[in-house]
Amino acid sequence: MGEWWLWPTLSPDERMMKMNLGVIGYGLRIKGMVQAIIANEPACRLTAIVDPRQDEIRNQLNEKERNAVRFYSTPEEMLESAELDGVLIGTRCSLHTQMALKVLPTGIPLFLEKPVATTMEDLLQLKRGWETARSPVLVSFPLSLSKLVLLSKEIVDSGKIGTVEHVQAVNNVPYGGVYFHAWYRDENETGGLFLQKATHDFDYITSILQLKPVSICAMTSKQIFTGTKPAGLKCVDCSENKTCEESTAFSSPQTRQNWAYCCFAEDTGNEDSGSALIRYESGMHVNYSQNFFVRRTAEARGARFMGYKGTLAFDFYTNRIQVHMHHTPRVETYQLDQEEDHAGGDAALAKNFVEMIRDGKPPVRTLDDGLLSALMCLKAKESSLNGQFCQVAWQQPARS
C-alpha cells in the first residue's frame, strides 16, 4: 500500500521513485486522465489494473506499458498486493460507490470519476464511509477547474457585477446520441441524465456562488428517443439504417462498436431533456436546462450570472466570457484558448492529483463536493417523479 502521508518527509529523489498508479475500471475517461497525469509528472506510471476486459486492454497498451502493468482479478487483491501511491476509479457509474468504499480505508489518494453515486442508498453509504475515511479524494469535476470557470469566479468575486441574484444555465448536448446508442441507455447504470451531465453544471454553479442549495424542483421529458423497434436492435441490422438521421451503421468502426444500438427501440432509457429550479440559502434561484437531441451548431453549455451591476455570461463551446455592464454602455469580452481538454480542467485535475500524491496537498474538488452535487441530482430526479419541491438535505432512509 502506498504510504501517501509520508510524502512531505521524502526527498525529491525518493518522491520521484514512488509514483505508482492503480486503476479500477480502465475506460476511455480514466485512460485519458492517466495520460494527463503522466504528462504532468513523468515519474508517475501505471502499474496495476482491475478490469474484466484484461485481454482487450492488454492489446491496447504499448510494449512499455504491458511490461509495467500487472492485472488483478479484484480490487481487494490489487489494494493488498500492489505498491500503489494513487488509485483511479473509472468503472461504470453504478459501481463508483462500491469501489470507492474499498479504497477509502487504505489511505491511498483516490481519483473518483463522477457521479460518485447513482442511487440515494449508495450516496448515503458513501457519505458514511467518507466520515471515517483515511484516503484523500479528488472528484472528477473538470468544468469547475476550467480556466473559463476560474476566471468567471474571479470576476464575480471582484464585485464587478454586484452580488449574483439570478443564474440561467444551459447544456444543449450535440453528442447526446451516446446516451441512447451506447451502454449509457441503461438507466440502472446512469441513474438518469441529471447525474450524468448536470452533476458537472450544478458543481461549477455552486462553486462560483459559494452558497448552499436548499431546495430543488425538476421536470424531465422523453419526446424524441422513443419508439417500438425491438429491444437490442443494432443500427447495422435495422432496415432503416440508410435513412435514419441517428443511424451509426455507416460510421467509423469504433463508433459502430461503441454506439451500436437503435435509439428508437423499446429498451432505450433516459429522458431526452430536463430542467431544474434550484433555490439557494440567500433566497436567489438558478434555472438550469439540458437537452440531448440538438445537433451541430445548436450546441451550448454555459451560464449567465446576473447581479444588479451587470451580467456575466460564458459558453464552453466558444470558450468566451462576456461581462455586460447594466448602467454603462460597456461589454467586456475575454476569449480563452480552446486547445485544452475541458478548457484546461483535465490538466488542472491531473496536476492536483500529482500534488496530492507527491506533496500531500489537499484535493481541489473534494468528495464533499461530489456528494453535494450527486444529492442535488438525485433530488432533482425525485422531484421530476413526484412533481414536488424537494429539500436538498441529508435524510436517513426510514427503517422497516
N, C-alpha and C positions, 0 to 999 in steps of 0.2 A: 504494500500500500504506500502511496506517495505521502511523505510527511510534509505537507504544504506549510504547516505552521513554523517549520524550521527555516523557510526561505530567507527571512530578514537577517539570519545569522550566518548565512553561507556567503563565501567569497564569490566574485563574478565567475571565476573558473569553475567552481563547484556547481553554480547555478547552470552554467552552460552545458554541464554533463548530465543534467537531470530534468529532462523535459519530455517525458513520455506521455502520449495521449492514447486513451482508450475510447472506443465508440460503441454505443449500444444502438443499433439501427443505422446502418451506413447508407442512408438515402441520399438523394441528389442535394438537398439543402445542407446536410451535415458534411458531405463531401466538399462542397464549396467553402464551408466555414473552416474545415481543416486546412484547406489550401490557403485561405486568408490568414489563418493563424501562423502557418509555417512561413508565409511570405513576410509577416511581421517580425517573426523571430525564427530564423533558420535552425536554431538549436532544438526547436520542437520537432517531434517526429511521431508519426502514427505507428504504434506498436501492438495494438490489440483491438480486435473487432468481435462483437457478438451480433450475428445476423444469420437468419436461416438460409440466406442466399449465398452461402460461402463460395461455392464454385463460380457463380456468376461474378461476384465481387473480385475474387482472386484473378479472374481473367481480365478485369478492368485495371488492375494495378500494374504499374511498370515493374521492371525487374528489381530495382532497388527497394520499392515498397513491398513486393512479395517477400523479399528476403528479411525485411524488418518486421512485418506484421505476423502476429500469431492469432489464429481464430479460436474462439472459445464457444462452447455449447450453451452456456448460461451466463447471465450477468454475475451470479454469485461466484462461479468459477473464475471469471476474469478478475473480479474485485479481490478475490483471495489470493490468486496466483501471480497476477501481473504486477510489476512495479510501476505504478501509474502516478502521474503528477497532475493529471487533468482528465476528466471524463466528459464526453458529449453524448447527449441523448437525442436521437433523431428517428425514433420509431414512428409508426403510425400513431395518430393523435390519441386514440383510446388507451394507449399503453404508457403515455408520458408520466402519469401519476405513479403507476406501479413501479416503473423503472426508477423514477426519482427517489421513491421511498427506499429502494435498495442502496442507493448511493449516499443519501443524506447522513446516515450514521458513520460513514467512513472518514469524514474529514477531508476528502479529496475535492478540490474545486470542481464545480459542475456547471456545464453549459447546457441549459434546458430549452429545447425548442418549444414554441408556443403552439396551441394553447396548453397551459400547464395542466388542465383537466378538461374533460368533456361532459361530466355529469356533476351534479351537486354532491352526490355521495363521494365521488373521487376528490372533489375540491375540499370538502371538509376533512377527509382523510389526509390529504396533503398538508392542509393547514396544521393539523395536529402533529404530523411528522416534522414539520418545519419548526415547531415550538421547541423541540428537543434536538434539532439537527446540529451536526458539527461541520458540515460542508458549507462553504460559501457558494451561492448560486447566482449565476448570470443568466437572465431570461432573454431569449432571442427577440428583442424589440428594436430592430434597426431603425425604424422610422423616427423613434424618439431621439436617437443619436445621430440622425442625418444632419448634414450641415444646414439644410433648409429649416428644419425644426429648431435647431440650436440657435440659429440667427433670429428666427421668429421670436423665440423665447427671450432672447437678449433685447429685442426691440420692445416687446410687451413689457418686460421688467423695467425698461428705462422710463416708462410712463408716457411715452410719446403719444399713444392713442388713448390715454386715460385708463381707468380700471375697466377690464373686459366685462361687459354686461350681457353679451349675447354671442353665440357661436353658431354658424351654419357650416356643416361639414358634409362632404360627399365623397363617395367612392363608386365610380362607374367603371366596371372592370371589363376591358376589351377581350381578355383571355378567359372569360367566365366559363367557356366550354369545359375546362378542366374539371369543374365541379359536377359535371353531368356525364362526361365521357369516361372518366377515369375512376379509380377506387374512391375518390372523394365523394362520389354519388351516394355512397353508403352513409346515411345519417348516423348509424351506430358508431362509425369511425370518426366522423367530423364533429358531431354534436350540433350541427346546423351552421349556417354561414355567418352568424354573428361571431361565433367562436373562431371561425376560420379567417375572417377578414377584419371585422370591426374590433377585434381584440387589439390590433395594432393602433387603430384610429382612436379608440377610447383611451389607450395608454398615452399617445402623444398629446391628445387634447388635455387630459388630466395633468400631464407633466408641465404643460405650458400654463394652465390655470393655477396650479398649486392649490386647488380647492378639493374638498371632499364631496363626491357624489352621494346624494341621499335618497333619490327615488328615480324610477325609470318606467316608461311605458313604451310599448313597441307594437308593430304590426308587420306581418310578412305576407307575401303573395307568391303564388306559383301559377303564372298565367301563360308562360311560353313553353317551358320544358316539361310538358305533359304529353300523354298520348297512349295509344293502345298497341304499339309494337310489342312483340313478345319479349318477356324478360330474358336477359342475357344475349340479346341480339347484338352482333357486332356490325359496324359500318360496312366492312368488306363483304358481309353476307346479305346486306339489305338490297332489295330490288330497286330502291330509290336513291342509291348512293351517288348516282351521277347528277341528280337534280337537287338533292337536299343541300341547303346552304350550310348545314352543320356537319356534313359528311367529312370524315377523315380517311376515307377509303383510298384516296389518291394523294395523300400527304407523304411526307418522308417516312421511311421505315420506323424511325424512332417514335414519331407522332402516331402512326398506325398502331404501334405496340402499346404506347402509354395512354393514348386517347382512343381506346378500341371500341367502346360500347355506344349503342344508339342512345341519344339523349332525348328521344321521344318515345321511349319504351315504358312499359308499365312499372318497371322496377327502378325508375330514375327518381332519386330522392332529392332533397334540398329545395328550399324556396329559391325563386329567381329574382326577388327584390325584397328589401326590408328597410324599415325606418324606425328610429327611436327618438324619444324625447327624454332628456336627462336633466334633472334638477340638481343643482349644487347647493352647498351649505349657505352660500351668500344670498340665495334666492334667484340667482340668474339661471338660465337654462340653455341647453345645447340641443339643436336638432340635427340629426345625422341620417343620411340615406345612402343605401348601397344597392347596386343593380348589376346583374350578371348576364344581360343579353345585349347591351350596347356593343358596338364594334368600331374598329378603326379610329377615326379622329373624334368620335364621341367620347373617348376616354377622358376621365377626370378623376383626380384624387387630391383633395386638399381641403382647406377650410378658410372661413372669414371670421376673424376675431374683431368684434366691434366694441369700441369704447365711445365715450361722448366726444372725445377729441378727434378720433379717427378710426379707420378700419384697416386692419392688416389682412391681406389675402395671399395665399400661396397655393401652388399646384405642383405635385411631384412630377408630372409628365413634362411640364415646361421648365421645372426647377427654377421658378421665378417667384419672387416676393414683391408685392406692391403695397405701399402704405399710402392710403388715400386720406389726406387731412380734411376734416369736416368744415373748418372755419377759415381756411386759407386755400387759394387756388393752387394746390401743390400735390403732386403724386410722386413719391419716391419709388424707384424700381431697383431691385437687386437681382442680377442674373448670375446664377451659380453654375459651376462646371457640372456637366452631365455625364462625365466619363465613368464615375464610380458606381458600384452596385448599391442600390438603396440610398442613393445620394450621399454616399460616404458612411452610411450606417453600419454596413458589414465590416468595413475596415476599423471602425471605432469599437465594435464588439470584439473583433479579433485582438486589437491592441489591449483592451481592458482584460480579456481572459488571460493573455500572456502576463500582464502585470499582476493579476491575481495569483497565478502560479509562481512567477519568478520573484515578485516583490511583496507578496502578501497584501496587496491593495484590495479595497472592497469593490464589489460589483457595482456598476453604474445603473443597471436595471435589475433590481433585486427580485427575489421570489415574492416579496410583499407586493411589488408592482404587478407581477404575474397573477397572483391570487386575486387582487382587486379587479384587474381587467377581466379575468375569467368570471368572477362573480357578477360584474356588470352585464356580461354577455349572457350568462345563464338566467339572470333576472329579466333581461330583455326577451329571451326565448319564452320564459314563463309568462310574461305579460302578453306576448303575442298569442299565447294559447288560451289565456283566461280573460283577456280583454280588460285588465285592470292595471292600475299603477302598482308597482312592486317596490318595496323598500330595499335599498342597497345596503343590506346589513347581514351580519353573520347570525344565522339561526340554526340551532341544532335540530335534526330531524326528530319528530315525535317518536317516542318509544312504543312499541306494540305490546 
